[in-house]
Amino acid sequence: MSALGTFIEKKIKVITTDGRLFVGKLEGYDNNTNLILTSTIERIFDLEEETEQIDLGLYIIRGDSVVCAGIFDEEIENSIQWTKVHGVQLKDTKNPF
Amino acid sequence: MLFFSFFKTLVDQEIRVELKNDIEIKGTLKSIDQFLNLKLDNISTVNDETKYPHLIAIKSLFIRGSTIRYIHLNPMLVDANLLQDASRREALANSGNRIGR
């Protein structure tokens, strides 16, 4: 479980089992992949509408709803105008094909 | 623990992971734990990035084992017969334990 240790105090993106995307600074985690994020935002992509960004602040994500978490290149991240990016809503992980 | 040990032999190899939310990710396997949580480096999504912008700019990705549907491996990296034998032996050993208790 030390895999997440390298992400600590860094900005990460988290995808949850219901298909949502959160971006925030990883303050802590445990064996069950419970995550503590600060300065969290949720980004909602749409194929036509502008991307919506919701400020959430401190967020604790329960481990069983985490799909993946990644550290990203902040230079690339900041160079992207996220409101102009379009995308589909991710599926959840419970879809029976 | 067999598959944990098996995946440990694949560290630093390129693998493709298909998740239960239908996303497919290619990357270099960097670490694995007992839950089969993975860490991949240099990831790229197999899906169309213009439709799935969620993973843009990510360098290193932790994937929770419980959300993985398939792991696609290069057949050259796997001795399927050896793995089959080992998993039978482990299953046998486990059933023996249960009778013992």
N, CA and C atoms of all chains as a GROMACS GRO file, in nm:
protein
  594
    1MET      N    1   0.083  -0.121   0.000
    1MET     CA    2   0.000   0.000   0.000
    1MET      C    3   0.086   0.125   0.000
    2SER      N    4   0.217   0.103  -0.006
    2SER     CA    5   0.305   0.220  -0.011
    2SER      C    6   0.298   0.288  -0.147
    3ALA      N    7   0.222   0.229  -0.239
    3ALA     CA    8   0.213   0.286  -0.373
    3ALA      C    9   0.161   0.429  -0.369
    4LEU      N   10   0.069   0.456  -0.277
    4LEU     CA   11   0.014   0.592  -0.268
    4LEU      C   12   0.107   0.686  -0.192
    5GLY      N   13   0.205   0.631  -0.125
    5GLY     CA   14   0.298   0.713  -0.047
    5GLY      C   15   0.370   0.818  -0.131
    6THR      N   16   0.398   0.782  -0.256
    6THR     CA   17   0.469   0.875  -0.344
    6THR      C   18   0.380   0.991  -0.388
    7PHE      N   19   0.247   0.979  -0.365
    7PHE     CA   20   0.154   1.084  -0.409
    7PHE      C   21   0.125   1.184  -0.298
    8ILE      N   22   0.175   1.157  -0.177
    8ILE     CA   23   0.133   1.236  -0.062
    8ILE      C   24   0.180   1.382  -0.076
    9GLU      N   25   0.091   1.473  -0.037
    9GLU     CA   26   0.114   1.617  -0.049
    9GLU      C   27   0.133   1.664  -0.192
   10LYS      N   28   0.084   1.584  -0.286
   10LYS     CA   29   0.087   1.626  -0.426
   10LYS      C   30  -0.057   1.634  -0.476
   11LYS      N   31  -0.074   1.713  -0.584
   11LYS     CA   32  -0.207   1.723  -0.643
   11LYS      C   33  -0.235   1.595  -0.722
   12ILE      N   34  -0.350   1.537  -0.698
   12ILE     CA   35  -0.386   1.415  -0.771
   12ILE      C   36  -0.527   1.427  -0.830
   13LYS      N   37  -0.552   1.341  -0.928
   13LYS     CA   38  -0.688   1.329  -0.982
   13LYS      C   39  -0.740   1.193  -0.941
   14VAL      N   40  -0.864   1.193  -0.894
   14VAL     CA   41  -0.926   1.068  -0.849
   14VAL      C   42  -1.053   1.043  -0.930
   15ILE      N   43  -1.068   0.922  -0.981
   15ILE     CA   44  -1.193   0.882  -1.045
   15ILE      C   45  -1.265   0.788  -0.949
   16THR      N   46  -1.394   0.811  -0.930
   16THR     CA   47  -1.470   0.729  -0.836
   16THR      C   48  -1.558   0.629  -0.911
   17THR      N   49  -1.612   0.532  -0.836
   17THR     CA   50  -1.689   0.425  -0.899
   17THR      C   51  -1.817   0.476  -0.965
   18ASP      N   52  -1.866   0.595  -0.926
   18ASP     CA   53  -1.985   0.649  -0.993
   18ASP      C   54  -1.947   0.738  -1.111
   19GLY      N   55  -1.818   0.736  -1.151
   19GLY     CA   56  -1.775   0.803  -1.272
   19GLY      C   57  -1.744   0.951  -1.257
   20ARG      N   58  -1.723   0.998  -1.132
   20ARG     CA   59  -1.691   1.139  -1.114
   20ARG      C   60  -1.541   1.159  -1.102
   21LEU      N   61  -1.497   1.282  -1.133
   21LEU     CA   62  -1.355   1.315  -1.130
   21LEU      C   63  -1.329   1.425  -1.028
   22PHE      N   64  -1.237   1.398  -0.936
   22PHE     CA   65  -1.200   1.496  -0.834
   22PHE      C   66  -1.052   1.530  -0.849
   23VAL      N   67  -1.019   1.657  -0.829
   23VAL     CA   68  -0.879   1.699  -0.831
   23VAL      C   69  -0.851   1.766  -0.697
   24GLY      N   70  -0.747   1.722  -0.629
   24GLY     CA   71  -0.715   1.784  -0.500
   24GLY      C   72  -0.579   1.738  -0.451
   25LYS      N   73  -0.538   1.800  -0.338
   25LYS     CA   74  -0.407   1.764  -0.282
   25LYS      C   75  -0.426   1.649  -0.183
   26LEU      N   76  -0.346   1.544  -0.201
   26LEU     CA   77  -0.359   1.426  -0.115
   26LEU      C   78  -0.290   1.452   0.019
   27GLU      N   79  -0.371   1.456   0.125
   27GLU     CA   80  -0.315   1.480   0.259
   27GLU      C   81  -0.294   1.350   0.335
   28GLY      N   82  -0.370   1.250   0.301
   28GLY     CA   83  -0.355   1.124   0.373
   28GLY      C   84  -0.432   1.012   0.307
   29TYR      N   85  -0.398   0.889   0.346
   29TYR     CA   86  -0.465   0.771   0.293
   29TYR      C   87  -0.445   0.658   0.392
   30ASP      N   88  -0.518   0.549   0.373
   30ASP     CA   89  -0.494   0.432   0.457
   30ASP      C   90  -0.500   0.305   0.374
   31ASN      N   91  -0.497   0.192   0.442
   31ASN     CA   92  -0.494   0.062   0.377
   31ASN      C   93  -0.616   0.032   0.291
   32ASN      N   94  -0.730   0.097   0.325
   32ASN     CA   95  -0.852   0.073   0.250
   32ASN      C   96  -0.867   0.171   0.133
   33THR      N   97  -0.760   0.244   0.101
   33THR     CA   98  -0.763   0.347  -0.003
   33THR      C   99  -0.856   0.463   0.031
   34ASN      N  100  -0.896   0.477   0.158
   34ASN     CA  101  -0.964   0.600   0.198
   34ASN      C  102  -0.868   0.716   0.172
   35LEU      N  103  -0.918   0.823   0.112
   35LEU     CA  104  -0.831   0.935   0.075
   35LEU      C  105  -0.877   1.063   0.142
   36ILE      N  106  -0.782   1.145   0.184
   36ILE     CA  107  -0.814   1.279   0.234
   36ILE      C  108  -0.758   1.379   0.134
   37LEU      N  109  -0.846   1.459   0.078
   37LEU     CA  110  -0.804   1.559  -0.020
   37LEU      C  111  -0.837   1.699   0.031
   38THR      N  112  -0.746   1.795   0.006
   38THR     CA  113  -0.779   1.935   0.035
   38THR      C  114  -0.780   2.013  -0.096
   39SER      N  115  -0.840   2.131  -0.091
   39SER     CA  116  -0.860   2.216  -0.210
   39SER      C  117  -0.917   2.136  -0.326
   40THR      N  118  -1.015   2.053  -0.292
   40THR     CA  119  -1.070   1.964  -0.393
   40THR      C  120  -1.166   2.038  -0.487
   41ILE      N  121  -1.157   2.003  -0.615
   41ILE     CA  122  -1.260   2.048  -0.709
   41ILE      C  123  -1.316   1.926  -0.779
   42GLU      N  124  -1.441   1.936  -0.820
   42GLU     CA  125  -1.497   1.831  -0.905
   42GLU      C  126  -1.512   1.890  -1.044
   43ARG      N  127  -1.473   1.812  -1.143
   43ARG     CA  128  -1.483   1.860  -1.282
   43ARG      C  129  -1.585   1.774  -1.354
   44ILE      N  130  -1.682   1.842  -1.415
   44ILE     CA  131  -1.787   1.767  -1.485
   44ILE      C  132  -1.779   1.798  -1.634
   45PHE      N  133  -1.745   1.697  -1.711
   45PHE     CA  134  -1.733   1.716  -1.856
   45PHE      C  135  -1.866   1.690  -1.924
   46ASP      N  136  -1.883   1.757  -2.037
   46ASP     CA  137  -2.003   1.737  -2.117
   46ASP      C  138  -1.963   1.746  -2.263
   47LEU      N  139  -2.038   1.679  -2.351
   47LEU     CA  140  -2.000   1.681  -2.493
   47LEU      C  141  -2.028   1.817  -2.558
   48GLU      N  142  -2.131   1.891  -2.511
   48GLU     CA  143  -2.161   2.020  -2.571
   48GLU      C  144  -2.136   2.138  -2.475
   49GLU      N  145  -2.182   2.123  -2.352
   49GLU     CA  146  -2.172   2.232  -2.256
   49GLU      C  147  -2.028   2.253  -2.212
   50GLU      N  148  -2.003   2.374  -2.153
   50GLU     CA  149  -1.871   2.400  -2.096
   50GLU      C  150  -1.849   2.311  -1.973
   51THR      N  151  -1.722   2.279  -1.950
   51THR     CA  152  -1.690   2.199  -1.832
   51THR      C  153  -1.723   2.276  -1.706
   52GLU      N  154  -1.788   2.208  -1.613
   52GLU     CA  155  -1.826   2.272  -1.487
   52GLU      C  156  -1.723   2.237  -1.382
   53GLN      N  157  -1.680   2.337  -1.304
   53GLN     CA  158  -1.587   2.310  -1.195
   53GLN      C  159  -1.652   2.350  -1.063
   54ILE      N  160  -1.658   2.256  -0.971
   54ILE     CA  161  -1.722   2.284  -0.843
   54ILE      C  162  -1.617   2.277  -0.732
   55ASP      N  163  -1.606   2.384  -0.655
   55ASP     CA  164  -1.512   2.385  -0.542
   55ASP      C  165  -1.573   2.312  -0.424
   56LEU      N  166  -1.498   2.216  -0.371
   56LEU     CA  167  -1.551   2.134  -0.262
   56LEU      C  168  -1.469   2.147  -0.134
   57GLY      N  169  -1.344   2.192  -0.146
   57GLY     CA  170  -1.260   2.206  -0.027
   57GLY      C  171  -1.211   2.074   0.025
   58LEU      N  172  -1.224   2.054   0.157
   58LEU     CA  173  -1.176   1.929   0.218
   58LEU      C  174  -1.272   1.815   0.187
   59TYR      N  175  -1.217   1.706   0.140
   59TYR     CA  176  -1.300   1.594   0.100
   59TYR      C  177  -1.237   1.464   0.146
   60ILE      N  178  -1.318   1.376   0.202
   60ILE     CA  179  -1.270   1.241   0.233
   60ILE      C  180  -1.344   1.145   0.144
   61ILE      N  181  -1.269   1.068   0.068
   61ILE     CA  182  -1.331   0.973  -0.024
   61ILE      C  183  -1.314   0.833   0.033
   62ARG      N  184  -1.424   0.763   0.049
   62ARG     CA  185  -1.417   0.629   0.104
   62ARG      C  186  -1.351   0.534   0.004
   63GLY      N  187  -1.264   0.449   0.056
   63GLY     CA  188  -1.181   0.364  -0.030
   63GLY      C  189  -1.258   0.280  -0.130
   64ASP      N  190  -1.372   0.227  -0.088
   64ASP     CA  191  -1.442   0.137  -0.180
   64ASP      C  192  -1.504   0.209  -0.298
   65SER      N  193  -1.503   0.343  -0.298
   65SER     CA  194  -1.555   0.412  -0.416
   65SER      C  195  -1.444   0.471  -0.503
   66VAL      N  196  -1.318   0.438  -0.471
   66VAL     CA  197  -1.207   0.487  -0.552
   66VAL      C  198  -1.181   0.390  -0.668
   67VAL      N  199  -1.170   0.442  -0.789
   67VAL     CA  200  -1.131   0.359  -0.903
   67VAL      C  201  -0.981   0.374  -0.927
   68CYS      N  202  -0.936   0.497  -0.944
   68CYS     CA  203  -0.793   0.518  -0.962
   68CYS      C  204  -0.755   0.660  -0.919
   69ALA      N  205  -0.627   0.679  -0.893
   69ALA     CA  206  -0.576   0.808  -0.849
   69ALA      C  207  -0.440   0.828  -0.914
   70GLY      N  208  -0.419   0.946  -0.970
   70GLY     CA  209  -0.291   0.966  -1.039
   70GLY      C  210  -0.233   1.104  -1.016
   71ILE      N  211  -0.098   1.110  -1.011
   71ILE     CA  212  -0.036   1.242  -1.009
   71ILE      C  213  -0.017   1.288  -1.153
   72PHE      N  214  -0.031   1.419  -1.172
   72PHE     CA  215  -0.025   1.470  -1.308
   72PHE      C  216   0.081   1.578  -1.323
   73ASP      N  217   0.116   1.605  -1.447
   73ASP     CA  218   0.212   1.709  -1.481
   73ASP      C  219   0.142   1.844  -1.469
   74GLU      N  220   0.181   1.924  -1.368
   74GLU     CA  221   0.108   2.049  -1.342
   74GLU      C  222   0.121   2.149  -1.456
   75GLU      N  223   0.236   2.144  -1.528
   75GLU     CA  224   0.255   2.237  -1.639
   75GLU      C  225   0.153   2.212  -1.748
   76ILE      N  226   0.137   2.084  -1.785
   76ILE     CA  227   0.038   2.048  -1.887
   76ILE      C  228  -0.102   2.082  -1.836
   77GLU      N  229  -0.127   2.044  -1.710
   77GLU     CA  230  -0.258   2.067  -1.649
   77GLU      C  231  -0.297   2.214  -1.655
   78ASN      N  232  -0.202   2.303  -1.616
   78ASN     CA  233  -0.234   2.445  -1.610
   78ASN      C  234  -0.242   2.509  -1.748
   79SER      N  235  -0.182   2.444  -1.848
   79SER     CA  236  -0.185   2.502  -1.982
   79SER      C  237  -0.317   2.470  -2.053
   80ILE      N  238  -0.398   2.382  -1.992
   80ILE     CA  239  -0.524   2.343  -2.055
   80ILE      C  240  -0.638   2.433  -2.007
   81GLN      N  241  -0.714   2.483  -2.103
   81GLN     CA  242  -0.834   2.561  -2.069
   81GLN      C  243  -0.948   2.463  -2.049
   82TRP      N  244  -0.968   2.423  -1.924
   82TRP     CA  245  -1.058   2.312  -1.897
   82TRP      C  246  -1.203   2.341  -1.935
   83THR      N  247  -1.244   2.469  -1.931
   83THR     CA  248  -1.384   2.496  -1.966
   83THR      C  249  -1.412   2.464  -2.112
   84LYS      N  250  -1.305   2.462  -2.194
   84LYS     CA  251  -1.324   2.437  -2.338
   84LYS      C  252  -1.310   2.289  -2.374
   85VAL      N  253  -1.277   2.207  -2.275
   85VAL     CA  254  -1.259   2.064  -2.301
   85VAL      C  255  -1.393   1.994  -2.290
   86HIS      N  256  -1.421   1.907  -2.388
   86HIS     CA  257  -1.546   1.833  -2.384
   86HIS      C  258  -1.518   1.685  -2.364
   87GLY      N  259  -1.614   1.618  -2.305
   87GLY     CA  260  -1.598   1.474  -2.286
   87GLY      C  261  -1.727   1.412  -2.242
   88VAL      N  262  -1.728   1.279  -2.245
   88VAL     CA  263  -1.850   1.210  -2.202
   88VAL      C  264  -1.843   1.183  -2.053
   89GLN      N  265  -1.958   1.162  -1.996
   89GLN     CA  266  -1.966   1.120  -1.856
   89GLN      C  267  -1.911   0.977  -1.848
   90LEU      N  268  -1.819   0.953  -1.754
   90LEU     CA  269  -1.766   0.818  -1.738
   90LEU      C  270  -1.875   0.725  -1.686
   91LYS      N  271  -1.864   0.598  -1.723
   91LYS     CA  272  -1.958   0.500  -1.668
   91LYS      C  273  -1.920   0.471  -1.524
   92ASP      N  274  -2.016   0.416  -1.449
   92ASP     CA  275  -1.980   0.367  -1.317
   92ASP      C  276  -1.921   0.226  -1.333
   93THR      N  277  -1.880   0.167  -1.223
   93THR     CA  278  -1.814   0.036  -1.234
   93THR      C  279  -1.912  -0.079  -1.214
   94LYS      N  280  -2.041  -0.045  -1.209
   94LYS     CA  281  -2.139  -0.150  -1.178
   94LYS      C  282  -2.218  -0.192  -1.300
   95ASN      N  283  -2.184  -0.136  -1.417
   95ASN     CA  284  -2.262  -0.166  -1.536
   95ASN      C  285  -2.241  -0.311  -1.581
   96PRO      N  286  -2.348  -0.389  -1.593
   96PRO     CA  287  -2.331  -0.526  -1.639
   96PRO      C  288  -2.321  -0.530  -1.792
   97PHE      N  289  -2.220  -0.472  -1.849
   97PHE     CA  290  -2.193  -0.461  -1.993
   97PHE      C  291  -2.303  -0.392  -2.072
   98MET      N  292  -0.212  -1.577  -0.243
   98MET     CA  293  -0.093  -1.494  -0.263
   98MET      C  294  -0.022  -1.525  -0.396
   99LEU      N  295  -0.072  -1.630  -0.464
   99LEU     CA  296  -0.004  -1.672  -0.587
   99LEU      C  297  -0.002  -1.561  -0.691
  100PHE      N  298  -0.118  -1.496  -0.712
  100PHE     CA  299  -0.122  -1.397  -0.820
  100PHE      C  300  -0.046  -1.270  -0.783
  101PHE      N  301  -0.042  -1.244  -0.653
  101PHE     CA  302   0.043  -1.134  -0.605
  101PHE      C  303   0.189  -1.161  -0.643
  102SER      N  304   0.237  -1.282  -0.613
  102SER     CA  305   0.374  -1.319  -0.649
  102SER      C  306   0.394  -1.317  -0.800
  103PHE      N  307   0.292  -1.366  -0.871
  103PHE     CA  308   0.301  -1.370  -1.018
  103PHE      C  309   0.317  -1.229  -1.074
  104PHE      N  310   0.232  -1.136  -1.026
  104PHE     CA  311   0.240  -1.000  -1.080
  104PHE      C  312   0.369  -0.930  -1.040
  105LYS      N  313   0.425  -0.971  -0.927
  105LYS     CA  314   0.553  -0.912  -0.888
  105LYS      C  315   0.663  -0.943  -0.990
  106THR      N  316   0.650  -1.059  -1.056
  106THR     CA  317   0.750  -1.092  -1.158
  106THR      C  318   0.733  -1.007  -1.284
  107LEU      N  319   0.620  -0.937  -1.295
  107LEU     CA  320   0.592  -0.858  -1.415
  107LEU      C  321   0.626  -0.709  -1.397
  108VAL      N  322   0.683  -0.675  -1.282
  108VAL     CA  323   0.719  -0.534  -1.258
  108VAL      C  324   0.815  -0.486  -1.366
  109ASP      N  325   0.794  -0.363  -1.411
  109ASP     CA  326   0.871  -0.298  -1.518
  109ASP      C  327   0.832  -0.346  -1.658
  110GLN      N  328   0.726  -0.428  -1.666
  110GLN     CA  329   0.678  -0.468  -1.798
  110GLN      C  330   0.558  -0.380  -1.836
  111GLU      N  331   0.537  -0.369  -1.968
  111GLU     CA  332   0.421  -0.295  -2.018
  111GLU      C  333   0.296  -0.383  -2.011
  112ILE      N  334   0.190  -0.333  -1.946
  112ILE     CA  335   0.065  -0.409  -1.941
  112ILE      C  336  -0.052  -0.319  -1.980
  113ARG      N  337  -0.166  -0.382  -2.010
  113ARG     CA  338  -0.285  -0.306  -2.044
  113ARG      C  339  -0.394  -0.348  -1.947
  114VAL      N  340  -0.456  -0.252  -1.882
  114VAL     CA  341  -0.555  -0.282  -1.779
  114VAL      C  342  -0.692  -0.233  -1.826
  115GLU      N  343  -0.790  -0.321  -1.822
  115GLU     CA  344  -0.926  -0.279  -1.854
  115GLU      C  345  -1.002  -0.270  -1.723
  116LEU      N  346  -1.063  -0.152  -1.700
  116LEU     CA  347  -1.135  -0.130  -1.574
  116LEU      C  348  -1.284  -0.159  -1.591
  117LYS      N  349  -1.352  -0.171  -1.479
  117LYS     CA  350  -1.496  -0.202  -1.483
  117LYS      C  351  -1.577  -0.086  -1.539
  118ASN      N  352  -1.519   0.035  -1.546
  118ASN     CA  353  -1.592   0.146  -1.610
  118ASN      C  354  -1.557   0.157  -1.758
  119ASP      N  355  -1.505   0.049  -1.815
  119ASP     CA  356  -1.475   0.035  -1.958
  119ASP      C  357  -1.354   0.116  -2.006
  120ILE      N  358  -1.282   0.180  -1.914
  120ILE     CA  359  -1.161   0.251  -1.955
  120ILE      C  360  -1.047   0.151  -1.966
  121GLU      N  361  -0.964   0.170  -2.068
  121GLU     CA  362  -0.847   0.083  -2.084
  121GLU      C  363  -0.722   0.167  -2.076
  122ILE      N  364  -0.627   0.123  -1.996
  122ILE     CA  365  -0.506   0.201  -1.971
  122ILE      C  366  -0.384   0.115  -1.998
  123LYS      N  367  -0.289   0.173  -2.073
  123LYS     CA  368  -0.162   0.107  -2.099
  123LYS      C  369  -0.056   0.172  -2.011
  124GLY      N  370   0.037   0.096  -1.962
  124GLY     CA  371   0.144   0.158  -1.884
  124GLY      C  372   0.244   0.056  -1.834
  125THR      N  373   0.349   0.107  -1.772
  125THR     CA  374   0.453   0.020  -1.717
  125THR      C  375   0.418  -0.012  -1.573
  126LEU      N  376   0.411  -0.140  -1.541
  126LEU     CA  377   0.376  -0.182  -1.405
  126LEU      C  378   0.490  -0.145  -1.310
  127LYS      N  379   0.459  -0.065  -1.208
  127LYS     CA  380   0.563  -0.022  -1.116
  127LYS      C  381   0.552  -0.087  -0.979
  128SER      N  382   0.428  -0.110  -0.934
  128SER     CA  383   0.418  -0.183  -0.808
  128SER      C  384   0.284  -0.251  -0.795
  129ILE      N  385   0.279  -0.346  -0.703
  129ILE     CA  386   0.160  -0.428  -0.682
  129ILE      C  387   0.154  -0.462  -0.534
  130ASP      N  388   0.033  -0.470  -0.478
  130ASP     CA  389   0.023  -0.513  -0.338
  130ASP      C  390  -0.073  -0.630  -0.323
  131GLN      N  391  -0.102  -0.669  -0.200
  131GLN     CA  392  -0.178  -0.793  -0.180
  131GLN      C  393  -0.322  -0.783  -0.226
  132PHE      N  394  -0.375  -0.660  -0.244
  132PHE     CA  395  -0.511  -0.644  -0.296
  132PHE      C  396  -0.512  -0.641  -0.449
  133LEU      N  397  -0.395  -0.660  -0.509
  133LEU     CA  398  -0.375  -0.642  -0.654
  133LEU      C  399  -0.403  -0.498  -0.697
  134ASN      N  400  -0.385  -0.404  -0.604
  134ASN     CA  401  -0.378  -0.263  -0.644
  134ASN      C  402  -0.252  -0.247  -0.728
  135LEU      N  403  -0.262  -0.170  -0.835
  135LEU     CA  404  -0.148  -0.153  -0.924
  135LEU      C  405  -0.100  -0.009  -0.923
  136LYS      N  406   0.028   0.011  -0.954
  136LYS     CA  407   0.074   0.146  -0.989
  136LYS      C  408   0.138   0.138  -1.126
  137LEU      N  409   0.091   0.222  -1.217
  137LEU     CA  410   0.144   0.225  -1.353
  137LEU      C  411   0.211   0.358  -1.379
  138ASP      N  412   0.323   0.354  -1.451
  138ASP     CA  413   0.391   0.476  -1.494
  138ASP      C  414   0.374   0.493  -1.645
  139ASN      N  415   0.397   0.616  -1.693
  139ASN     CA  416   0.387   0.649  -1.836
  139ASN      C  417   0.258   0.596  -1.897
  140ILE      N  418   0.146   0.633  -1.837
  140ILE     CA  419   0.021   0.574  -1.882
  140ILE      C  420  -0.034   0.644  -2.006
  141SER      N  421  -0.108   0.569  -2.085
  141SER     CA  422  -0.187   0.629  -2.192
  141SER      C  423  -0.318   0.552  -2.199
  142THR      N  424  -0.425   0.624  -2.236
  142THR     CA  425  -0.553   0.556  -2.244
  142THR      C  426  -0.571   0.500  -2.384
  143VAL      N  427  -0.629   0.380  -2.391
  143VAL     CA  428  -0.656   0.317  -2.520
  143VAL      C  429  -0.781   0.380  -2.579
  144ASN      N  430  -0.872   0.427  -2.492
  144ASN     CA  431  -0.995   0.492  -2.538
  144ASN      C  432  -0.962   0.626  -2.602
  145ASP      N  433  -1.056   0.679  -2.676
  145ASP     CA  434  -1.042   0.807  -2.744
  145ASP      C  435  -1.028   0.920  -2.641
  146GLU      N  436  -0.913   0.989  -2.644
  146GLU     CA  437  -0.888   1.090  -2.541
  146GLU      C  438  -0.978   1.214  -2.556
  147THR      N  439  -1.030   1.236  -2.677
  147THR     CA  440  -1.118   1.351  -2.694
  147THR      C  441  -1.255   1.326  -2.629
  148LYS      N  442  -1.287   1.196  -2.612
  148LYS     CA  443  -1.412   1.164  -2.543
  148LYS      C  444  -1.389   1.146  -2.393
  149TYR      N  445  -1.270   1.099  -2.357
  149TYR     CA  446  -1.238   1.073  -2.217
  149TYR      C  447  -1.119   1.159  -2.174
  150PRO      N  448  -1.142   1.288  -2.144
  150PRO     CA  449  -1.030   1.376  -2.108
  150PRO      C  450  -0.988   1.361  -1.961
  151HIS      N  451  -1.048   1.270  -1.890
  151HIS     CA  452  -1.030   1.262  -1.745
  151HIS      C  453  -0.888   1.234  -1.702
  152LEU      N  454  -0.816   1.158  -1.783
  152LEU     CA  455  -0.682   1.116  -1.739
  152LEU      C  456  -0.570   1.195  -1.806
  153ILE      N  457  -0.607   1.304  -1.876
  153ILE     CA  458  -0.506   1.386  -1.942
  153ILE      C  459  -0.403   1.437  -1.840
  154ALA      N  460  -0.276   1.439  -1.880
  154ALA     CA  461  -0.164   1.494  -1.801
  154ALA      C  462  -0.119   1.404  -1.687
  155ILE      N  463  -0.188   1.291  -1.666
  155ILE     CA  464  -0.146   1.203  -1.556
  155ILE      C  465  -0.020   1.125  -1.596
  156LYS      N  466   0.078   1.128  -1.505
  156LYS     CA  467   0.206   1.062  -1.531
  156LYS      C  468   0.209   0.923  -1.470
  157SER      N  469   0.157   0.916  -1.348
  157SER     CA  470   0.170   0.794  -1.271
  157SER      C  471   0.034   0.767  -1.206
  158LEU      N  472  -0.016   0.646  -1.223
  158LEU     CA  473  -0.154   0.618  -1.183
  158LEU      C  474  -0.162   0.499  -1.089
  159PHE      N  475  -0.233   0.520  -0.977
  159PHE     CA  476  -0.263   0.411  -0.885
  159PHE      C  477  -0.402   0.358  -0.920
  160ILE      N  478  -0.414   0.227  -0.936
  160ILE     CA  479  -0.545   0.168  -0.970
  160ILE      C  480  -0.587   0.073  -0.859
  161ARG      N  481  -0.708   0.091  -0.808
  161ARG     CA  482  -0.756   0.003  -0.702
  161ARG      C  483  -0.790  -0.134  -0.762
  162GLY      N  484  -0.737  -0.239  -0.701
  162GLY     CA  485  -0.752  -0.375  -0.754
  162GLY      C  486  -0.897  -0.415  -0.776
  163SER      N  487  -0.987  -0.368  -0.688
  163SER     CA  488  -1.126  -0.411  -0.695
  163SER      C  489  -1.199  -0.357  -0.817
  164THR      N  490  -1.143  -0.259  -0.887
  164THR     CA  491  -1.212  -0.201  -1.003
  164THR      C  492  -1.157  -0.252  -1.135
  165ILE      N  493  -1.065  -0.348  -1.126
  165ILE     CA  494  -1.005  -0.401  -1.249
  165ILE      C  495  -1.090  -0.515  -1.304
  166ARG      N  496  -1.119  -0.509  -1.434
  166ARG     CA  497  -1.192  -0.619  -1.497
  166ARG      C  498  -1.092  -0.719  -1.556
  167TYR      N  499  -1.003  -0.672  -1.642
  167TYR     CA  500  -0.901  -0.760  -1.702
  167TYR      C  501  -0.764  -0.694  -1.695
  168ILE      N  502  -0.661  -0.778  -1.693
  168ILE     CA  503  -0.526  -0.730  -1.719
  168ILE      C  504  -0.476  -0.804  -1.841
  169HIS      N  505  -0.446  -0.730  -1.948
  169HIS     CA  506  -0.397  -0.792  -2.070
  169HIS      C  507  -0.246  -0.798  -2.063
  170LEU      N  508  -0.192  -0.918  -2.084
  170LEU     CA  509  -0.047  -0.937  -2.074
  170LEU      C  510   0.007  -0.985  -2.208
  171ASN      N  511   0.132  -0.956  -2.228
  171ASN     CA  512   0.202  -1.013  -2.343
  171ASN      C  513   0.223  -1.162  -2.316
  172PRO      N  514   0.174  -1.251  -2.406
  172PRO     CA  515   0.187  -1.395  -2.382
  172PRO      C  516   0.333  -1.439  -2.363
  173MET      N  517   0.426  -1.362  -2.419
  173MET     CA  518   0.568  -1.396  -2.405
  173MET      C  519   0.613  -1.389  -2.258
  174LEU      N  520   0.538  -1.311  -2.177
  174LEU     CA  521   0.581  -1.289  -2.038
  174LEU      C  522   0.527  -1.395  -1.943
  175VAL      N  523   0.436  -1.479  -1.994
  175VAL     CA  524   0.365  -1.570  -1.904
  175VAL      C  525   0.388  -1.715  -1.946
  176ASP      N  526   0.424  -1.797  -1.850
  176ASP     CA  527   0.428  -1.941  -1.872
  176ASP      C  528   0.296  -1.997  -1.818
  177ALA      N  529   0.198  -2.010  -1.909
  177ALA     CA  530   0.062  -2.044  -1.866
  177ALA      C  531   0.057  -2.180  -1.796
  178ASN      N  532   0.137  -2.276  -1.846
  178ASN     CA  533   0.136  -2.409  -1.783
  178ASN      C  534   0.186  -2.403  -1.640
  179LEU      N  535   0.294  -2.330  -1.622
  179LEU     CA  536   0.352  -2.316  -1.488
  179LEU      C  537   0.252  -2.251  -1.393
  180LEU      N  538   0.182  -2.146  -1.444
  180LEU     CA  539   0.086  -2.073  -1.362
  180LEU      C  540  -0.032  -2.163  -1.326
  181GLN      N  541  -0.075  -2.243  -1.424
  181GLN     CA  542  -0.186  -2.335  -1.400
  181GLN      C  543  -0.149  -2.437  -1.292
  182ASP      N  544  -0.031  -2.495  -1.307
  182ASP     CA  545   0.016  -2.593  -1.207
  182ASP      C  546   0.021  -2.530  -1.069
  183ALA      N  547   0.078  -2.412  -1.063
  183ALA     CA  548   0.096  -2.345  -0.934
  183ALA      C  549  -0.040  -2.313  -0.871
  184SER      N  550  -0.137  -2.269  -0.954
  184SER     CA  551  -0.267  -2.234  -0.895
  184SER      C  552  -0.340  -2.360  -0.848
  185ARG      N  553  -0.323  -2.474  -0.921
  185ARG     CA  554  -0.383  -2.600  -0.874
  185ARG      C  555  -0.321  -2.641  -0.741
  186ARG      N  556  -0.190  -2.628  -0.734
  186ARG     CA  557  -0.121  -2.669  -0.612
  186ARG      C  558  -0.166  -2.583  -0.494
  187GLU      N  559  -0.182  -2.452  -0.521
  187GLU     CA  560  -0.226  -2.364  -0.412
  187GLU      C  561  -0.370  -2.397  -0.369
  188ALA      N  562  -0.457  -2.425  -0.468
  188ALA     CA  563  -0.596  -2.460  -0.436
  188ALA      C  564  -0.601  -2.586  -0.351
  189LEU      N  565  -0.516  -2.682  -0.389
  189LEU     CA  566  -0.509  -2.809  -0.315
  189LEU      C  567  -0.462  -2.785  -0.172
  190ALA      N  568  -0.357  -2.706  -0.160
  190ALA     CA  569  -0.301  -2.676  -0.027
  190ALA      C  570  -0.406  -2.607   0.060
  191ASN      N  571  -0.482  -2.513   0.000
  191ASN     CA  572  -0.585  -2.441   0.076
  191ASN      C  573  -0.697  -2.533   0.123
  192SER      N  574  -0.739  -2.626   0.033
  192SER     CA  575  -0.848  -2.716   0.072
  192SER      C  576  -0.799  -2.808   0.184
  193GLY      N  577  -0.673  -2.847   0.180
  193GLY     CA  578  -0.613  -2.928   0.287
  193GLY      C  579  -0.620  -2.857   0.420
  194ASN      N  580  -0.589  -2.727   0.420
  194ASN     CA  581  -0.592  -2.646   0.542
  194ASN      C  582  -0.730  -2.648   0.606
  195ARG      N  583  -0.832  -2.637   0.517
  195ARG     CA  584  -0.968  -2.625   0.567
  195ARG      C  585  -1.010  -2.754   0.639
  196ILE      N  586  -0.969  -2.869   0.582
  196ILE     CA  587  -1.003  -2.998   0.645
  196ILE      C  588  -0.930  -3.008   0.780
  197GLY      N  589  -0.805  -2.961   0.781
  197GLY     CA  590  -0.724  -2.966   0.902
  197GLY      C  591  -0.787  -2.889   1.017
  198ARG      N  592  -0.854  -2.776   0.983
  198ARG     CA  593  -0.916  -2.694   1.087
  198ARG      C  594  -1.041  -2.759   1.132
   0.00000   0.00000   0.00000
